[in-house]
């Protein structure tokens, strides 16, 4: 059975919007055309993907499964096209992503010396996009901080390090030798809870989970400014806290949560020996 990627893109748009009209506008096609394409996809897959009535559009069980599987497939197809185009135009680049606080210069220099035919480039990533660039083909490898969705990835552990709480210097916990995660339960977490899984285990009545929406931040620097000026807490790997120092922010070790683990990640769909070679270099330099 062949799957039409265009129809798959149409499906994802409808599945994310749960509204054919809005999805059609997003795709710049008419709603009747979109409906015909979805019906054709359902015939090809021999499965009903949406349950529709006059008031709502909902995903069926088959639709939910397809929404889980479709985005990585579309990303892989886009990455394939990008790599083929680069090869056709003689591009010889190798791109390395890295998260804040992770130093990659040593591994990049060693790898570049082994492969002078390659132009090795580095790209800074963030918690929100640290693996997306790998799936999209923009990054050949990326230094990532766990936890991440491991689907479609090869991961090579590189190092582990303690995690600390970043607090305002006048905070009641500042200056302590160490604290526990429960000590922070009444604070407002200024980062995605997925980055601190232990936070989800704190009792909701004391963890500040109902303190309103989390502010949107783009960088570690912005988060630290918010800690300094408006309060709140960050849980960071030690190297990140040390690298992004702030005169009005201090950090205290958290002694009852596990270390953060950094890995080199690359797409499981790619079989070039360059990616594991780079990972070997990164591990050897720790």
N, C-alpha and C positions, 0 to 999 in steps of 0.2 A: 504494500500500500504506500503510495507516494503522498506526501503532505505538501500542499501548496503554501509556501511561506507567506505569500501576500494575504491569503485567507487567514492564516494564523495571526498575522499582525492585526487584521480586522477584528478577529475574535478577542485578542487581548484588549484592544481599545474598548469594545463593548463590555467585556468582563470587568474592567477597571471602573468604567463609568456606570455600569448597570442601567444604561439609558441609550437607546439606539440613536436618538436625535443628536445628543451631545457627542457621541462617538463619531457619527457621520460628519459633524462639523470639524471635529479634531482631525479627521482623516481627509477632509476636503472632498468628500463624495456625497451623493445624495442618500437619504435614508432608504429608499427602495432598493438602490444598488447594494447597500450594505446588508440589508435583510436577505437579498438573494444570495449574496456571497456566504453569509452565515448558514443559510439553509443548505447550500451546496457543500459546505464543510461538514455539516451534520450528516449528509448523505454519504460523503466519502468516509467518514469515521464510523458510520453506522451507529450513531449515538446522539441523543438529544442533549444539547449543551446548555440551553436556557429554558426556563419556565416563564412564560409571559402571560400577562393579562392586561386589562385596560389601565391598571394602576401601577404595576411594577414589573420589573424584569429581574429574575433571580437565576443564579447558577444552579444547575443540577449537580449531582455527584460527579458525573462525567465531566461537566464543565469545570468544577473545582479542581479535578485532577489535571485537566488540560491547562488551566491557569497556573498550576504549580510547575508543570513541565515546559510550557511554551517559552517563557522569557529566556531561560538559558539556551534553548535551541536557536532562538532568533539572534541572541548575542553571539553565539558561535558562528552562525552564518555571516553576520556582519564582520566578525573578526577574520573569517576566512577570506572574504572579499578584500578586506583592507590589506592582508598579508600578500595576497596574489598581486594586487595593484602595486604594492611596494616592490615586490620582486620584479615585476614587469618593467618598472622604471629604474631598476638598478639600485634601489635603496638597500643599504647594508647597515641597519641600525639595530641596536639592542637596548631596550628601555627598561630601566629599573625603577620601581616605585618604592617609596619609603615613608613610614609613619613618623610623626614628630618624636624627637628624642633618640631615634635610631641613626647611628652614623654608618654610612655605606661607602665612604670614600676608599677605605682600604681594600674592600672586596672589588670595588669598581676598578681601581688602579691595577690590581693583580689580573683581573679578567681582561682588561684592555691590553695589558702587556702580552697576554697569551694570544689575543685575537686582534692584532693591529689592523686587520681588514674591516673591523667593525667600528662604527661610531656609537660609543656607549653613552646613553643619555640617562639622566635621573629626573624623576618627577615626584614631587611631594604629594602625598595622599592624606586623607583624613579618616576618622572612624567611619563616616557615612559612605565613603567610596573606596575603601582600601582594597576590596576585591572586585569591584565593578570594572575597573580598568583592565584587569586580567581577563575577565569574561568577554569584554568588548574588544580585546585584541590591541588595546592601546599600550599595555604593559606586557613585556615578555615575562618578567618576574616581578614580584612585589614583596617587600618586607611587611608582614602583617602582624597585628597583635590579636591574639585569641581573646574571646571566642569569635569565630566567624562561621558562616554557613560553609561547610566543607564540600557541598555538592559541586561536582565538576572540577575540583581542585586537587592538585598534588601539593602536599605540605611537608616541608623539611624543618623540624625544630632547630633553632639556632641558639637561643639563650633564654634564661629565665631570670627574673629580677623581682625584688619586693615591690609591693604597692604601698603608697603613702596617701594621706589625706592632705589636700591643699586647703589651708584655712587662713582667714584674716589674722594678722599678727596679734590683734587684741582679743582673739577668741579665747573662751574659757579653757579650751584644750591645747592651745598653743604652748609650746615649751615642755610638754610632757615627753617622757622617754618613748612611750608607745601608747596606743589606744586600741580598743576593740571596735568592730564595726557597729556594735550596739550603741557605743558612745555617740555615734553620728546619727542615730535613728531619728532624732527630732530635727535634724538639719534638712535643708532643701538641696537635693542632688541636682547639679547643673549640667548633667550629661545624660546621654541615653542610658536607661537602666540596663539595657543589654550589655553595656560595657562593664557593668558591675553586677553580675548575676546574684551575688550575695545580698544585694539591696532588696531584691524581690522577696527574700526570706524574712525580712524584718516585719514585725507586727504592723499592720496598716494603721492602727490607732496611734502609733507613736512615730511613724517613719516620714510624716509630712507628705504622703503621697497625694493627699487632697489639696495641696497648697497652690493649685492653679497650674496652668500650662507652663512647661519648661521653656525659658527663653531660647530663641534660635541663635546659635553661635556658629561661626564659620571656622574659627581658629582657636588654638590653645590660648593665644594671647588675649582674645576677647573673653574667654572663660575666666582667666585669671583677673582681668580688669573687673569683671562682675563680682568675683570673690572679694576683691579688695574694696570695692565701692558699695556693694549692695548685699554682701553676705552670701551664704550658700557654701557648698562644699564640692570639691572634686576628688575623685579617687584616681590616682595616676600611677603609672610605673615610675620607679625611682628616677630613671634616666630622663624621663620627660619632665618631671618636676625640677630636676637639677638643671636641665638645659634651658627651660623657660622660667628663669628666676624672675621674681617681682619683689620690689622692696617692701611692699605692704602685705605680702603673702608669705606664709611659712608652711612647711610640711612636716607631718608627724607620721612615723611608721604605724601601720595597722598590723597587729601581731596575730590576729586570728583568721586571716583570709589567705588563700594561697597566692603564690607569685604569679605575675603576668608572664606569659610565654610568647616569645616572638618567633615567627617562622618565615621561611621563604616559600612563597606560593607561586604556582604557575598552573596553566590550564591543563587538565587531564587529557584534553583532546590533542595536545601538541606532543610530538614525540622526538623533537630535536634534542640532541645530547647537550646543547648549550645550557638549557635550564638546570638540569641536575648538576652540571659542571659548576655553574655559578653558585648553586646552593652549597656544594662541597667546599668551595672557596670561602664562602661566608661562615660556614661552621668552623673551618680550620683556623680562622682568624679570631675566634672568640677565646 
